Amino acid sequence: MINFENVSKLIYFKVWEIAGLPYAFFQHYSIHRKEDYFIKDYWKEHFKERCTYPSKFFELGYEF
């Protein structure tokens, strides 16, 4: 995320609401925990919405 801050002022991404990695049996990532996706506290959130399709995804937009 630091690299994005160096080259842009905005970021948009789309991720699973709850994601797990293969072979990481008890490690899950949630979009509801900012630290899981390295989202800084000082970033301004423009939107955080559940996708219509597929419904297990979220779209997020932030300004640095």
Secondary structure as a PSIPRED ss2 file (coil, helix, strand):
# PSIPRED VFORMAT (PSIPRED V4.0)

   1 M C   1.000  0.000  0.000
   2 I H   0.000  1.000  0.000
   3 N H   0.000  1.000  0.000
   4 F H   0.000  1.000  0.000
   5 E H   0.000  1.000  0.000
   6 N H   0.000  1.000  0.000
   7 V H   0.000  1.000  0.000
   8 S C   1.000  0.000  0.000
   9 K C   1.000  0.000  0.000
  10 L E   0.000  0.000  1.000
  11 I E   0.000  0.000  1.000
  12 Y E   0.000  0.000  1.000
  13 F E   0.000  0.000  1.000
  14 K E   0.000  0.000  1.000
  15 V E   0.000  0.000  1.000
  16 W E   0.000  0.000  1.000
  17 E C   1.000  0.000  0.000
  18 I E   0.000  0.000  1.000
  19 A E   0.000  0.000  1.000
  20 G E   0.000  0.000  1.000
  21 L C   1.000  0.000  0.000
  22 P C   1.000  0.000  0.000
  23 Y C   1.000  0.000  0.000
  24 A C   1.000  0.000  0.000
  25 F C   1.000  0.000  0.000
  26 F C   1.000  0.000  0.000
  27 Q C   1.000  0.000  0.000
  28 H E   0.000  0.000  1.000
  29 Y E   0.000  0.000  1.000
  30 S E   0.000  0.000  1.000
  31 I C   1.000  0.000  0.000
  32 H C   1.000  0.000  0.000
  33 R C   1.000  0.000  0.000
  34 K H   0.000  1.000  0.000
  35 E H   0.000  1.000  0.000
  36 D H   0.000  1.000  0.000
  37 Y H   0.000  1.000  0.000
  38 F C   1.000  0.000  0.000
  39 I C   1.000  0.000  0.000
  40 K C   1.000  0.000  0.000
  41 D C   1.000  0.000  0.000
  42 Y C   1.000  0.000  0.000
  43 W C   1.000  0.000  0.000
  44 K E   0.000  0.000  1.000
  45 E E   0.000  0.000  1.000
  46 H E   0.000  0.000  1.000
  47 F E   0.000  0.000  1.000
  48 K E   0.000  0.000  1.000
  49 E E   0.000  0.000  1.000
  50 R E   0.000  0.000  1.000
  51 C C   1.000  0.000  0.000
  52 T C   1.000  0.000  0.000
  53 Y C   1.000  0.000  0.000
  54 P C   1.000  0.000  0.000
  55 S C   1.000  0.000  0.000
  56 K C   1.000  0.000  0.000
  57 F E   0.000  0.000  1.000
  58 F E   0.000  0.000  1.000
  59 E E   0.000  0.000  1.000
  60 L E   0.000  0.000  1.000
  61 G E   0.000  0.000  1.000
  62 Y E   0.000  0.000  1.000
  63 E E   0.000  0.000  1.000
  64 F C   1.000  0.000  0.000
